[in-house]
Amino acid sequence: MPLKCHRDGEPIYSFAVESESQWRDLKNENSASKNLRMPCCDAGVMLRVSKLGTRHFAHARRGPCSIAPETAEHLLAKRVIVEGIGRTPWTADTERAGASPELGPWIADVMASKGSSMVSFEVQWSKQSETETRRRQERYEAAGVRGLWFFRQHDFPVDKDVPAFYLAYDAATSRFLVRLPSYAYNPEWMSARDKNDDRYWQQSIELSSFVEGALTHRLRFAPALGATLPVDVLTAETTCWRCKKDTRVVIELVFAASRRFPGCADIPLSIYELSESLPDGDAVVASMLPAELMRRHGVGAVKWRRSKIEGGAYLSNGCFHCDALQGRFFEHEFAHEAEKTFEVGRVFERAWGQRLEDASDEIHRWWFDESPAA
């Protein structure tokens, strides 16, 4: 059920018909002359309106055409995507057919074009495997098309190569929301019943606004990489085992990406993760925890010390008073009392993205800039 038909080889778009009277005139014209044809198979056309109010075209007779019918939600989503494209310098076309070398033909739900650049917006209202999604994405790439996917299902790829998002329809408001996965999103252990649980989604954007933003550079993958971020230094109080005095130790360094990119996940890291995962990890930690700043806040120095318990040396917390190593093995006993003690700034280097495996879920996520357009 496309939004496009042909008249003498030229496209007619249902969403471009501005009034009920014009739609009625087009229907009367087609009834009299049978001059409208389906783009998929050149069959005759019927003009219809879906239960959600979307004008569209349908086969007058089904015949041998293999193009599957679309749901009312699918049709409406395509129309809303066209609206978003219409607010950009890009041009919209629906049901655009093409072919990729060696990988076969395709039909894009909605194609946005600007010069030689093309972006296909795909609404996947029925279940589709990740294998099939990647196969179809490769087919688009072979044709020089960038694919962007909207899924009704809860499980889909989350990576830069396949931009994919959850599309929720609110029948009460007739609005679609594009929901971007949060760090808590993991389709391996969440169920389809959980897909509307807010904890799994970090942002929710109205569909046409999302499409407009995607085409105007407001959609980014892993925005923290290469950015200068505020870093919250969280410390907790403990009693030194040697001198028995109270001291503070560093529990976590939180790269507060959400303050630079609202809606983006923060990235919490320990001094041990940084030291042991990065080639220059010790220098990275030292740059954020200068001795004078630590002393000012009553926090013991962070440096290499030898541990009898661990049988070797590691970058560790020390007592503010006597510099004795405060073993990381015991930090879980008071880590829940950690609080922000001071703040520094640091570039979150691009190379860290692949090395900090434990923080991968926070780093490698899509983010949409919701700030008002300039």
Helices and strands as residue ranges (DSSP letters): E 4-7, E 10-13, G 14-16, H 20-33, E 36-37, E 45-49, E 55-59, H 72-86, E 91-100, E 104-114, E 117-124, H 130-142, E 146-151, E 164-170, E 175-181, G 192-194, G 198-200, E 201-206, H 207-214, E 219-221, E 228-239, E 246-255, H 257-260, E 267-269, H 271-277, H 281-288, H 291-296, E 302-307, E 312-318, E 325-326, G 328-333, G 335-337, E 339-347, H 352-355, G 357-359, H 360-363, E 366-368
